Amino acid sequence: MKFIFENFSCDVDVFYKEDDILLRFYDSSREQEEEEIINLVIVDPGFGYLCLKVKGEAALLSGYLDESVFQTNEIVEAAITFIENLSPHTRNSYIPSHVARFRRTSFIEYNGEY
């Protein structure tokens, strides 16, 4: 699936658990194929996640998005609308949300080399 906003697009993985939805935003061209996973592997964490949890007649939306990609409030709102449109349970529902934009500062990694 693709997320498209103005001149930006990225791949989206959609995961369902009952009525809840989790989205992963990423660039599929940066992911290894199975035969490439041998020694030195750089695992791309993607651009962020959104989670929509249905709670009866309401829902809660949370997540975090990489601010180097999701630079404006408008693109974050487009991502929120994108996930809300995937659920038939959220139409005309009250959906409080908290989506953090994060800046990568460091990471912990194991890549087979050390």
Backbone as a printed PyTorch tensor [residue, N CA C, xyz], in Angstrom:
tensor([[[  0.8500,  -1.1600,   0.0000],
         [  0.0000,   0.0000,   0.0000],
         [  0.9010,   1.2290,   0.0000]],

        [[  0.4190,   2.3280,  -0.5410],
         [  1.1810,   3.5790,  -0.6160],
         [  0.4610,   4.6900,   0.1410]],

        [[  1.2400,   5.5110,   0.8200],
         [  0.7670,   6.7680,   1.3910],
         [  1.2760,   7.8620,   0.4730]],

        [[  0.3750,   8.7230,   0.0030],
         [  0.7470,   9.7970,  -0.9150],
         [  0.2190,  11.1120,  -0.3550]],

        [[  1.1060,  12.0980,  -0.2900],
         [  0.7320,  13.4550,   0.1110],
         [  1.5240,  14.4240,  -0.7350]],

        [[  0.8250,  15.2090,  -1.5320],
         [  1.4470,  16.1510,  -2.4600],
         [  2.5090,  15.4350,  -3.2860]],

        [[  3.7850,  15.8310,  -3.1890],
         [  4.8260,  15.1970,  -4.0100],
         [  5.6090,  14.1140,  -3.2610]],

        [[  5.1170,  13.6850,  -2.0930],
         [  5.7780,  12.6480,  -1.3000],
         [  4.9490,  11.3700,  -1.3330]],

        [[  5.6370,  10.2410,  -1.4330],
         [  4.9600,   8.9580,  -1.2620],
         [  5.9060,   7.9930,  -0.5760]],

        [[  5.3270,   7.0570,   0.1630],
         [  6.1190,   6.0070,   0.8000],
         [  5.2570,   4.7620,   0.9030]],

        [[  5.8970,   3.6670,   1.2110],
         [  5.1990,   2.4050,   1.3810],
         [  4.6060,   2.3450,   2.7890]],

        [[  3.5340,   1.5760,   2.9090],
         [  2.8630,   1.4030,   4.1990],
         [  2.5380,  -0.0620,   4.3870]],

        [[  2.9490,  -0.6080,   5.5250],
         [  2.4870,  -1.9260,   5.9450],
         [  1.3070,  -1.7050,   6.8690]],

        [[  0.2620,  -2.4890,   6.6950],
         [ -0.9400,  -2.3800,   7.5170],
         [ -1.0920,  -3.6800,   8.2880]],

        [[ -1.2020,  -3.5650,   9.6020],
         [ -1.3860,  -4.7200,  10.4720],
         [ -2.7040,  -4.5520,  11.2200]],

        [[ -3.5200,  -5.6050,  11.2160],
         [ -4.8130,  -5.5820,  11.8900],
         [ -4.7970,  -6.5500,  13.0670]],

        [[ -5.3960,  -6.1320,  14.1610],
         [ -5.6740,  -7.0230,  15.2880],
         [ -7.0950,  -6.6970,  15.7310]],

        [[ -8.0080,  -7.5750,  15.3730],
         [ -9.4370,  -7.3250,  15.5830],
         [ -9.7950,  -6.0020,  14.9130]],

        [[-10.2810,  -5.0000,  15.6520],
         [-10.6550,  -3.7200,  15.0460],
         [ -9.5180,  -2.7050,  15.0360]],

        [[ -8.4100,  -3.0150,  15.7040],
         [ -7.2820,  -2.0940,  15.7960],
         [ -6.4070,  -2.1800,  14.5490]],

        [[ -5.7260,  -1.0610,  14.2370],
         [ -4.8670,  -0.9840,  13.0510],
         [ -3.5270,  -0.3700,  13.4370]],

        [[ -2.4500,  -0.9610,  12.9370],
         [ -1.1100,  -0.4080,  13.0950],
         [ -0.5410,  -0.1860,  11.7020]],

        [[ -0.0080,   1.0150,  11.4570],
         [  0.6280,   1.3360,  10.1780],
         [  2.1140,   1.5460,  10.3740]],

        [[  2.9020,   1.0270,   9.4590],
         [  4.3430,   1.2820,   9.4130],
         [  4.6370,   2.0050,   8.1060]],

        [[  5.2240,   3.1960,   8.1860],
         [  5.6060,   3.9800,   7.0230],
         [  7.0810,   3.7270,   6.7310]],

        [[  7.4250,   3.4160,   5.4690],
         [  8.8120,   3.0800,   5.1470],
         [  9.0590,   3.1740,   3.6420]],

        [[ 10.3250,   2.9770,   3.2570],
         [ 10.7410,   2.9420,   1.8530],
         [ 11.1400,   1.5040,   1.5360]],

        [[ 10.3220,   0.8060,   0.7670],
         [ 10.5750,  -0.6180,   0.5030],
         [ 11.8630,  -0.8510,  -0.2790]],

        [[ 12.3570,   0.1420,  -0.9870],
         [ 13.6070,  -0.0340,  -1.7410],
         [ 14.8240,  -0.1390,  -0.8120]],

        [[ 14.6630,   0.2200,   0.4590],
         [ 15.7670,   0.1630,   1.4130],
         [ 15.7800,  -1.1200,   2.2390]],

        [[ 14.8610,  -2.0420,   1.9450],
         [ 14.7890,  -3.2920,   2.7020],
         [ 15.4740,  -4.4210,   1.9330]],

        [[ 16.1510,  -5.3010,   2.6760],
         [ 16.8480,  -6.4230,   2.0750],
         [ 15.8920,  -7.5440,   1.7070]],

        [[ 16.2590,  -8.2590,   0.6700],
         [ 15.5800,  -9.5060,   0.3350],
         [ 16.1660, -10.5990,   1.2300]],

        [[ 15.4950, -11.7190,   1.3550],
         [ 15.9500, -12.7840,   2.2350],
         [ 17.3660, -13.2360,   1.9060]],

        [[ 17.6790, -13.3850,   0.6170],
         [ 19.0130, -13.8650,   0.2330],
         [ 20.1180, -12.8410,   0.5170]],

        [[ 19.7630, -11.6020,   0.7960],
         [ 20.7540, -10.5740,   1.1180],
         [ 21.1000, -10.5570,   2.6040]],

        [[ 20.3270, -11.2540,   3.4260],
         [ 20.5590, -11.2380,   4.8700],
         [ 21.6030, -12.3050,   5.1940]],

        [[ 22.8760, -11.8980,   5.1490],
         [ 23.9750, -12.8330,   5.3530],
         [ 24.8200, -12.3790,   6.5310]],

        [[ 25.6250, -11.3660,   6.3250],
         [ 26.5070, -10.8760,   7.3710],
         [ 26.1470,  -9.4550,   7.7750]],

        [[ 26.6980,  -8.4880,   7.0590],
         [ 26.4790,  -7.0890,   7.3960],
         [ 25.1030,  -6.6640,   6.8980]],

        [[ 24.1990,  -6.4190,   7.8080],
         [ 22.8310,  -6.0370,   7.4600],
         [ 22.5270,  -4.6910,   8.1050]],

        [[ 22.0570,  -3.7500,   7.3100],
         [ 21.5940,  -2.4700,   7.8270],
         [ 20.0690,  -2.5270,   7.8020]],

        [[ 19.4670,  -2.5280,   8.9510],
         [ 18.0200,  -2.6410,   9.0600],
         [ 17.4330,  -1.2360,   9.1150]],

        [[ 16.6120,  -0.9050,   8.1320],
         [ 15.9980,   0.4120,   8.0790],
         [ 14.7700,   0.4520,   8.9850]],

        [[ 14.7140,   1.3620,   9.9750],
         [ 13.5700,   1.3960,  10.8820],
         [ 12.3280,   2.0450,  10.2810]],

        [[ 12.4370,   2.6140,   9.1130],
         [ 11.2840,   3.2540,   8.4970],
         [ 11.0940,   4.6760,   8.9820]],

        [[  9.9150,   5.2220,   8.6800],
         [  9.6150,   6.6300,   8.9620],
         [  8.6870,   6.8160,  10.1510]],

        [[  8.2110,   5.7230,  10.7410],
         [  7.3590,   5.8450,  11.9080],
         [  6.1630,   4.9210,  11.8590]],

        [[  5.3660,   5.0200,  12.9070],
         [  4.2110,   4.1480,  13.1000],
         [  3.0140,   4.9640,  13.5970]],

        [[  1.8290,   4.5280,  13.2200],
         [  0.5910,   5.0380,  13.8050],
         [ -0.2390,   3.8500,  14.2550]],

        [[ -0.9180,   4.0120,  15.3790],
         [ -1.7410,   2.9440,  15.9300],
         [ -3.1320,   3.4960,  16.2350]],

        [[ -4.1400,   2.8570,  15.6800],
         [ -5.5320,   3.2190,  15.9240],
         [ -6.1710,   2.1060,  16.7380]],

        [[ -6.5770,   2.4210,  17.9800],
         [ -7.2030,   1.4390,  18.8730],
         [ -8.6670,   1.8060,  19.0400]],

        [[ -9.5370,   0.9020,  18.6200],
         [-10.9760,   1.1100,  18.7300],
         [-11.4210,   0.7380,  20.1370]],

        [[-12.1660,   1.6480,  20.7540],
         [-12.6630,   1.4630,  22.1260],
         [-14.1730,   1.6970,  22.1210]],

        [[-14.9240,   0.6750,  21.8130],
         [-16.3830,   0.8120,  21.7570],
         [-16.7890,   1.7300,  20.6260]],

        [[-17.4720,   2.8350,  20.9610],
         [-17.9190,   3.8060,  19.9540],
         [-16.8590,   4.8550,  19.6440]],

        [[-15.7460,   4.8210,  20.3560],
         [-14.6750,   5.7970,  20.1670],
         [-13.4070,   5.0660,  19.7260]],

        [[-12.3630,   5.8390,  19.5280],
         [-11.0620,   5.2630,  19.1810],
         [ -9.9700,   6.1860,  19.7010]],

        [[ -8.7890,   5.6270,  19.8570],
         [ -7.6080,   6.3870,  20.2670],
         [ -6.5490,   6.2210,  19.1910]],

        [[ -5.8890,   7.3190,  18.8410],
         [ -4.8560,   7.2660,  17.8210],
         [ -3.5550,   7.8060,  18.3970]],

        [[ -2.4870,   7.0290,  18.2570],
         [ -1.1900,   7.4840,  18.7490],
         [ -0.1030,   7.0140,  17.7940]],

        [[  1.0770,   7.5520,  17.9970],
         [  2.1940,   7.1090,  17.1850],
         [  3.3160,   8.1170,  17.1810]],

        [[  4.2990,   7.8110,  16.3680],
         [  5.4090,   8.7250,  16.1900],
         [  5.8660,   8.6550,  14.7470]],

        [[  6.2570,   9.8200,  14.2170],
         [  6.6710,   9.9440,  12.8240],
         [  7.9660,  10.7320,  12.7530]],

        [[  8.8500,  10.3100,  11.8860],
         [ 10.1530,  10.9480,  11.7040],
         [  9.9600,  12.3510,  11.1260]],

        [[ 10.4290,  13.3720,  11.8600],
         [ 10.1980,  14.7440,  11.4150],
         [ 11.0310,  15.1280,  10.1970]],

        [[ 12.0270,  14.3280,   9.8330],
         [ 12.7650,  14.6320,   8.6020],
         [ 11.9270,  14.2810,   7.3740]],

        [[ 10.9110,  13.4360,   7.5460],
         [  9.9980,  13.0620,   6.4690],
         [  8.6540,  13.7640,   6.6470]],

        [[  8.0880,  13.6730,   7.8400],
         [  6.7970,  14.2920,   8.1540],
         [  7.0730,  15.6780,   8.7400]],

        [[  7.4250,  16.6150,   7.8680],
         [  7.9570,  17.9130,   8.2920],
         [  6.8960,  18.9340,   8.6890]],

        [[  5.6670,  18.7670,   8.2310],
         [  4.6410,  19.7700,   8.4970],
         [  3.4370,  19.1420,   9.1910]],

        [[  2.6380,  19.9920,   9.8110],
         [  1.3910,  19.5190,  10.4190],
         [  0.4620,  18.9390,   9.3590]],

        [[  0.5120,  19.4840,   8.1510],
         [ -0.3780,  19.0300,   7.0850],
         [ -0.0980,  17.5850,   6.6880]],

        [[  1.1610,  17.1960,   6.5890],
         [  1.4650,  15.8040,   6.2170],
         [  1.1460,  14.8500,   7.3640]],

        [[  1.3090,  15.3010,   8.6030],
         [  0.9190,  14.4700,   9.7550],
         [ -0.5930,  14.2880,   9.7580]],

        [[ -1.3370,  15.3540,   9.5180],
         [ -2.8030,  15.2530,   9.4490],
         [ -3.2300,  14.3240,   8.3110]],

        [[ -2.5180,  14.3550,   7.1890],
         [ -2.8300,  13.4570,   6.0760],
         [ -2.6020,  12.0080,   6.4750]],

        [[ -1.5500,  11.7320,   7.2460],
         [ -1.2900,  10.3710,   7.7210],
         [ -2.3830,   9.9270,   8.6930]],

        [[ -2.8420,  10.8460,   9.5430],
         [ -3.9280,  10.5300,  10.4750],
         [ -5.2060,  10.2070,   9.7050]],

        [[ -5.5200,  11.0160,   8.7210],
         [ -6.7060,  10.7670,   7.8920],
         [ -6.5840,   9.4400,   7.1620]],

        [[ -5.3750,   9.1200,   6.7070],
         [ -5.1080,   7.8660,   5.9930],
         [ -5.4900,   6.6580,   6.8540]],

        [[ -5.0390,   6.6320,   8.1080],
         [ -5.3420,   5.4850,   8.9680],
         [ -6.8210,   5.4820,   9.3700]],

        [[ -7.4000,   6.6450,   9.6120],
         [ -8.8130,   6.6990,   9.9750],
         [ -9.6930,   6.1700,   8.8450]],

        [[ -9.3010,   6.4230,   7.6010],
         [-10.0800,   5.9570,   6.4540],
         [ -9.9940,   4.4460,   6.2470]],

        [[ -9.0350,   3.7870,   6.8800],
         [ -8.9120,   2.3320,   6.7640],
         [ -9.8850,   1.5780,   7.6610]],

        [[-10.4550,   2.2720,   8.6350],
         [-11.3170,   1.6030,   9.6030],
         [-12.7750,   2.0060,   9.4190]],

        [[-13.6500,   1.0370,   9.2400],
         [-15.0770,   1.3660,   9.1680],
         [-15.6390,   1.7860,  10.5260]],

        [[-14.9140,   1.5200,  11.6030],
         [-15.3780,   1.8180,  12.9590],
         [-15.1290,   3.2570,  13.3790]],

        [[-14.3660,   4.0250,  12.5950],
         [-14.0070,   5.3700,  13.0320],
         [-14.8150,   6.4630,  12.3520]],

        [[-15.6640,   6.1110,  11.4220],
         [-16.4790,   7.1410,  10.7680],
         [-17.4380,   7.7380,  11.7980]],

        [[-17.4200,   9.0600,  11.8720],
         [-18.2660,   9.8010,  12.8150],
         [-17.9580,   9.4460,  14.2680]],

        [[-16.7240,   9.0650,  14.5460],
         [-16.3170,   8.7280,  15.9090],
         [-15.4570,   9.8390,  16.5020]],

        [[-15.4620,   9.8950,  17.8020],
         [-14.5730,  10.7820,  18.5390],
         [-13.2170,  10.0850,  18.6330]],

        [[-12.1580,  10.7130,  18.0970],
         [-10.8400,  10.0690,  18.0670],
         [ -9.7800,  11.0290,  18.6210]],

        [[ -9.5330,  10.9840,  19.9280],
         [ -8.4150,  11.7560,  20.4560],
         [ -7.1130,  11.1900,  19.9020]],

        [[ -6.1500,  12.0660,  19.6670],
         [ -4.8950,  11.5740,  19.0950],
         [ -3.6930,  12.2750,  19.7200]],

        [[ -2.5790,  11.5780,  19.6830],
         [ -1.2860,  12.1390,  20.0760],
         [ -0.2430,  11.5030,  19.1630]],

        [[  0.2630,  12.2970,  18.2280],
         [  1.2920,  11.8220,  17.3060],
         [  2.5150,  12.6930,  17.5160]],

        [[  3.6090,  12.0690,  17.9060],
         [  4.8540,  12.7900,  18.1450],
         [  5.7170,  12.7530,  16.8820]],

        [[  6.3070,  13.8840,  16.5630],
         [  7.3390,  13.9000,  15.5300],
         [  8.6690,  13.7800,  16.2620]],

        [[  9.5050,  12.8500,  15.8150],
         [ 10.7700,  12.6270,  16.5090],
         [ 11.9480,  12.9480,  15.5850]],

        [[ 13.0580,  13.2450,  16.2090],
         [ 14.3220,  13.4760,  15.5160],
         [ 15.2840,  12.3990,  15.9910]],

        [[ 15.8390,  11.6560,  15.0530],
         [ 16.7760,  10.5880,  15.4250],
         [ 18.0610,  11.1990,  15.9710]],

        [[ 18.4770,  10.7090,  17.1170],
         [ 19.7080,  11.2080,  17.7170],
         [ 20.7540,  10.1150,  17.8580]],

        [[ 20.3150,   8.8860,  18.0260],
         [ 21.2410,   7.7670,  18.1390],
         [ 20.4550,   6.4900,  17.9150]],

        [[ 21.1760,   5.3670,  17.9200],
         [ 20.4920,   4.0920,  17.7380],
         [ 21.3380,   2.9800,  18.3450]],

        [[ 20.7130,   1.8520,  18.5440],
         [ 21.3930,   0.6390,  19.0010],
         [ 21.2100,  -0.3710,  17.9020]],

        [[ 22.2950,  -1.0270,  17.5060],
         [ 22.2260,  -1.8960,  16.3490],
         [ 23.1070,  -3.1150,  16.5180]],

        [[ 22.6420,  -4.2240,  16.0140],
         [ 23.4570,  -5.4140,  15.8440],
         [ 23.3260,  -5.7900,  14.3800]],

        [[ 24.4280,  -5.8910,  13.6710],
         [ 24.3570,  -6.1430,  12.2230],
         [ 25.1470,  -7.3730,  11.7810]],

        [[ 25.5560,  -8.2300,  12.7060],
         [ 26.2610,  -9.4540,  12.3400],
         [ 27.7610,  -9.3060,  12.2780]],

        [[ 28.2490,  -8.0800,  12.3620],
         [ 29.6940,  -7.8310,  12.2510],
         [ 30.3890,  -7.7520,  13.6060]],

        [[ 29.6800,  -7.4270,  14.6430],
         [ 30.3110,  -7.2810,  15.9470],
         [ 29.3970,  -7.7450,  17.0420]]])
